Amino acid sequence: MAKVKDLTTGSPIKLMLLYALPVLAGNICQQIYNFADTIIVGQKLGENALAAVGTTGSMFFLVNGFVIGITSGFAVHISQRFGAKDYDGMRNSVFNAVFLWGLITVIITALAMIFSKPMLRLINTPDDIIDDAQRYILTIYAGILAPMLYNAASCILRAVGDSKTPLYFLMVSAVLNIGMDLFFIVELKMGVFGAALATGVAPVIGICLTLIHWTKPSHTLKFKLGHSEFSAKQTLTSLRSSLALGFPSFVMELATGIVILVFNLLMLKEAGNTGVAAYGVIANISYVVIAIYTGIAQGVQPLMSRAFGEGDMALVRKNLHYAVWTIAGVSVFLYGVIFFFSEGITQIFNSEGNAELQAIAVTGLKLYFLAVFFAGTNISM
């Protein structure tokens, strides 16, 4: 079992690297298995299926953004209490966080499922892909509770200094997701429904592993099934505090969803399904890039929150300084990779060798990621 680390002692840059690298690896791993859906759909089902999956990206981000905002807020709250050595308060925050994450996810998911078809109509989804798009997003929404709770559990573990355990569990889920993608799509011929089903089922394994990990008597959180510390007053207080702390993350995710929505509308108008499929390629690369910057943010957040909880503002500023330089270096590297390998990246998705899709996606990748440093700074700060 990974041990909880004291993130306020030792070299800040060494602590940030040792803690943040597993978080970065985990985020990239998560995007790779999300990637698997798009790559396998593009390779095995063709342009229309790729467009159907791509057009749902904005709808997912709009729902996902709200939950991520709350998740980020509670993670900060838990880290601050851990840094202040308020362990009883930390455990109560964990209990209330899990309760609220589950409840809010169920409510938001139910609303999203009810309005999925009107939303697809609103963004002018073409008739020839709307059924596949609805089938995909409904399946994603129906199973979204498992990945959301898994992400919440991972945030809690990272908030108390354990960044390796979530990575191990995520790697198991990723391998299962890719395997199920291939089995459902290639062997069972389940189409886009199979891709969405694999994405929903794989995190269930991660949740089960996390619960087993938490129920160990030696674990710092001492989480026990059936052990209730619920307080309505404290839950409301925690919710208000976490919403305030997580509001910037929510705005960022919401803005991402709106950007994807607008791009899909413009691409559909100017270049039809091919344009939407091309933007699907760009969007999927952006998810990986966002995951890298989110990993940096998640790596720095517990360090800064813990230092803030102990009142060490000099350490807070030092961690921020290292984070900015890390973002700058990563941004230069990422844009270089995208610029020089855009042709090869696009070909991974373009199994039919569609020249128009290839041209749009290659040009789009080079232009879209010119702002990568500014996006990274906004996400990580």
N, C-alpha and C positions, 0 to 999 in steps of 0.2 A: 504493500500500500504506500502511495506517495505521501511523504510527510509534509505537514504544513510548515511553511517557511516564515521566518521573521523578515519582513521586507523593509524594515527600517534600519537595519544594521548592515555594514559592509559597503563596498563600492557601488554607487548608484548605477553606473553603466553596466557593471557585471551583473547586478541584481536584475536590471531591466532585460538584459540579453538572456540570462538563464530562465527568467520567468516568461518573457514575451515570446521566445522562440517556439516553445510548445503550443502557445496560443495561436501564433501565426501558422504553424504547421497544421493545427486543428482546423482553422478557418479555411485554409487552402484545401485540406482534405474534404471538408464539407462541400466546398464549391466544386471539387472534382466529381463528387458523386451526384451533385445537381447537374453538373456538366454532362455526366454520362447519359442522362435523359435526352438532352438535346443532341449530343453526338450520335447516339444510337437511333434516335428518331430520324435525324437527318440522313444517316447512312442507310437505314433499313426501310423507312416509310416515305421518304421523299420530301419535296419542297412544300407541298400543301400541309403535310403533318407538321413540318418544322415551323411553318407560318402559324399554324393553330396553337402550338406550344408557345411561340414567341409573343403572340398577341395577348396572352394571359399574364405576361410579366408585370404589367402595371397594376392589375387587379390583385395579384399576390402581394406586391410591395405595399399597397394601401392598407391591407389587413395586417401584414407582417410588421409594418412600421409602428403601429400603435402598440403592439405587444412588445416589440424591441425597446420602445421608449420606456415602458414600465420596467422591463427587465434591467435596463441600464441603471435606472433610478434606484431600484432595490439593491443592485450590486454595489453601488456607491455607498448606500446606507449601511449595508452589512460590513463593508471594508472599514468604514469609519468607526463602527462600534467595535470591530475586531482590533483596530489600531488603538482605540481607547481602552482595550482590555475589558470591555463590558460584554462578557460572554453570555450572560443571561439575556441581555437585550439583543445580542446577535442571534441567539437561537430563536427568540420570539420573532425577530425580523424574518428569519428563514421560514418559519412555520407560516407566518402571515403572507410572505411572498408566494410560497407554493399555492396556498389557498386562493389568493387573488389572481395569480397567473392562470390557474385552471379555470376559475369562474369567468374571468374576462375573455379568455380565449374561446370558451364555449359560446358565450353571447355573441361575440364578434363573428365567429364562424357561422353561427345560425343565420345571422343577418346577411352575411356575404353569400351564403348558399341560396337564400331566398331571392336575392337581387342579382344573381350571376347572369342570367339571360338578358335582363334589361341593361346591365352594364356592358355586355358584349354588343348589344344593339347600339348603345350610346357611342361606343368607339368605332362604329361602322364596320364591324367584323363581316367580311364577305360571306354570303350564304353557303358557298362551297366548303368553308372551313369552320363555320360557327358551331356545328354539331360536335366536331372533334374538340374544338376549343372549350365548349361547355362541359363535355365529358371529362376533359383533362382537369379543368379548374374545380369542378364539383368534387372530383375524387381527391384532389389536393386539399380542398377545404374540409372534406369529411374526415380526413386523417390528420389534420393539422395539429390537433391537440398533442399528439405524441412528440413531434419535433419541437413544438413550442415548450413543452414541459422539459424535454431533454436539454434544450438550450438554456432554460431557466436554471436547471440543476447544475449545468456546466458553469454558468455565471456564478452560482453560489460557491462552488468548489474553488473557482479562480479567485473569488473575493476573499477567501481565507488562505490564499497563497498556494493552492494546489493546482498548477496548470498542466501537469502531466497526465493525471487520471482521466480528465475529459478527452484528451488526445487519444489515449488507448481505446476508450470506449467508442470514440468516433471512428477510428480506423476499422473496428469490427463492423460498425454500421455501414461504413462506406463500401467495404468489400461485399457485404450482403446485398446492398442496394444495386451495385453494378451487376452482380450475379443474377439477381431477380429481374433487373432490366432485360438482360439477355434472354433469360428463360421465358418471361412473360411476352416479350415482343417477338423474339425470333422463333422460339419453340411453340408457344401457345397461340401466337398470332393475335394477341390482344390489342394491338395498336397503341394509340396514345393513352388509353385507359390503363394498359399494362405499365407504361412508364410512370404514370401518376401513382398507381397502386404500389409499385416498388418504393417510390419516394416516401409514401406514407407508412409502409410497414417496417422498413429498416430501422427507424429511430426507436421503435418499440423495444428492440433488443437493447439499445443504449439506455433507455429508461429503466429496464429491468436490472441491468448491471449497476446502474447508479444507485438504485434502491438497496440492492444487496450491499454495496459499498458503504452506504450511509448507515445501515443498521448494524454494522460492526461495532461492538462495545468500545473499541479503542479509538473510534473516529472522533475528531475534534468537535464536530457538530452534535454528536451523540443523538442523532435523529432516530426516533423509535416509532414504528408504525403503531397507530392507535394512541399515541401520547399527545394529548391535546393541550395546547397553551393558547387557545384562541381567545381573544378579547376584542369585542366589537369596537370599543373605543380606541384601543391600540391599533387595530387594523385600519380604521379610518385615518388615524394620525399617520401611520406608516404609508398609507396610500397617497395622502396629500403630499408628504415629504418626497416620496419616490416619484410621483408625477412631476413635481417641480424639478427634481434632479434629472429625470429622464426626458423632460420636454425637448431639449435640444436634439437628442437622438431621434425622437419621434418626428420632429420637423424635418430632419435630414432624410429619414426614410420616406416620409410623405412627399417631400420634394422630389426624391428619386422616382417614386411611383408616378407623379404627375409628369415628370420629364419623359419617362418611358411611354406614358399614355399619349403625350403630344407627338413624340417621335413616331409612334405607331400610326397615328392619324395622318401625319404628313407623308410618311412613307407609303401608306396605303393609297393616298390620293395621288401621289406622283408616280409610283412604280408598282402598284398593285401588290399581289401576294409575294412577288419576288422581292419587292422592297421591304416588306414586313419580315420575310425570312432573312434578308441581309441584315436588317437591324437586330433580329434575334441573335445573330452571330456576335454583333457588336455588344449587345446587352449581356450576353453570357460571358464575354471577356471582361466586361465592366464588373460583373458580379465577383469574378476572381480578384480583380484589382481592389474592389471595395473590401473584399474579405481580408486582403493583406493589410490595408489601412485600419480596418476594424480590429484586426489582430494587434496592431501596434497600440491602438487606443485601449483595447482590453488589457494589454500588457502593462501599459503605463498607469491605467486607472487605479488598480489596487495599490500600487506603489505610492501614488500621490494621495489617495484617500487615506491610506494607513499613516503616512507622514502627517497629513492634515489632522487626523484623529489624535496624533500625539503632539500637535502644535508646533511641528518642526517646519516652518515656512521656508527656511533656507533649502532644505531637502526637496520641498515641493518645487521650488524654482529651478533647482539643479536637474530634477527629473524632466521638467518641461523643456529645458535647454537641450538635453540629450534627445528628447523625442523629436524636436524640430529638425535637428541635424539628421536623425535617422530617416525622417520623412523625405528630406531633400535628396539624400543618397538613393533611397528606394525609388523615388520618382524618376530620377535620371535613368536608372537601370531599367525600369519597367517601360518607359517610352522607347528606349533604344531597342528592346526586344520586340515590342509591338511594331515599330517602324520598319525594322529590317526583316521581320518574319511574318508580316501581315498576309502575304500570299499563302504561305504554308498553313497558317492558322485557319484561314478561310476554307482551304481545301479539306480540312478535317471534317467540316460540316457539309460541304458541297459535294455529296456523293454523285450527283447527276451531272457534274461538270458544267453547271449553268453559268455561261460567260457573264451574263448581266448581273446575276447574284454575286459572282466573284468580284466584278469591277466595283459594284456599289459597296460591298463589305470592305474591300481593301482600302479604298479611298476614305470610307467612313472611319475605319480604325485609326488611320493616320491623323485625321482631323479631330475626331472625338476625344482622343487622349492627349491633345495639346495642353489641356487644362489639368493634367493629372496631378501636378504638385499642389495646385490650389484646392482641388477636390480632396486630396489626401490630408492637407492641413485642416480643412473644414471637418472632415470625418474624425480625425485623430484628436483634435483639440476640443 
